């Protein structure tokens, strides 16, 4: 059974002293490594508008055409390589992934 679009949402907390390094790495290294996986349709990053100690300051949304595409991504060598590179680059744990969750599209409206 083919399903609709799936998004993988990742929330990250990054302290101000690490933000520049973190954003450069995420934009120039991490996302390009992940985009090598054909199953990943798009990646979009957001920064919180109003800083809050109750909410992570960064959000990344990875989009897939289907549940099957997401499963392919999860098992891909490209994701494994990106995780390995991330663990090597961030040995000092200078940021924190707060949570990650997946959602499947029910319906979409456009104006």
C-alpha positions in Angstrom: 0.0 0.0 0.0 1.5 3.3 -1.1 1.2 6.1 1.5 1.4 9.9 1.3 4.2 12.2 2.1 6.2 11.6 5.3 8.2 14.2 7.2 10.9 13.5 9.7 11.1 16.4 12.1 14.3 17.0 14.2 14.5 19.5 17.0 17.9 20.7 18.1 19.1 22.9 20.9 22.3 24.8 20.2 24.0 27.2 22.6 24.9 30.7 21.2 28.6 30.1 21.4 28.3 27.1 19.0 25.6 28.5 16.7 27.9 29.7 13.9 29.9 26.5 13.7 26.8 24.4 14.0 24.9 26.2 11.3 27.8 26.2 8.9 28.3 22.4 9.5 24.6 21.6 9.2 24.1 23.6 6.0 27.4 22.8 4.2 28.2 19.3 5.4 25.3 17.5 7.1 22.4 18.3 4.7 24.5 17.7 1.5 25.5 14.3 2.9 21.9 13.4 3.6 20.7 14.7 0.2 22.9 12.1 -1.5 20.1 9.6 -0.5 17.7 9.4 -3.4 14.8 8.7 -1.0 15.1 12.1 0.6 13.0 14.6 -1.3 13.9 17.8 0.5 15.4 19.2 3.7 14.3 22.5 5.3 15.7 24.2 8.4 14.0 26.7 10.7 15.2 28.9 13.6 12.8 29.7 16.4 11.4 33.3 16.3 11.3 34.0 20.0 14.1 32.2 22.0 12.7 30.1 24.8 14.3 27.8 27.3 11.3 25.5 26.9 11.8 25.0 23.1 14.7 23.9 20.9 16.0 26.7 18.8 16.4 24.8 15.6 14.0 22.6 13.6 14.8 20.5 10.5 12.1 18.9 8.4 13.1 16.1 6.0 10.5 15.2 3.4 9.9 11.9 1.7 7.4 10.9 -1.0 6.1 7.9 1.0 6.5 5.7 4.1 8.6 3.3 1.9 10.9 6.1 0.9 11.4 7.0 4.6 12.2 3.4 5.4 14.7 3.3 2.5 16.4 6.5 3.9 16.6 5.0 7.5 18.4 2.0 6.1 20.6 3.9 3.6 24.4 4.0 3.6 24.1 7.7 3.1 22.3 8.2 6.4 24.8 5.9 8.1 27.7 7.9 6.6 26.1 11.2 7.7 25.7 9.9 11.3 29.3 8.7 11.4 30.6 12.1 10.2 28.3 13.9 12.7 29.6 11.8 15.6 33.2 12.4 14.5 32.7 16.2 14.1 30.7 16.7 17.3 32.7 14.5 19.8 32.4 17.3 22.4 28.5 17.3 22.2 28.3 21.0 21.5 24.6 20.8 20.6 21.7 18.6 21.7 19.1 16.8 19.6 16.1 17.2 21.7 13.7 15.0 19.8 12.8 13.6 16.4 9.5 12.4 15.1 7.9 11.3 11.9 4.5 12.3 10.5 2.5 11.1 7.5 0.5 13.5 5.4 -3.3 13.4 5.8 -4.3 16.3 3.6 -2.8 19.6 2.3 -4.4 22.9 1.4 -2.9 25.6 -0.7 -4.2 29.1 -1.4 
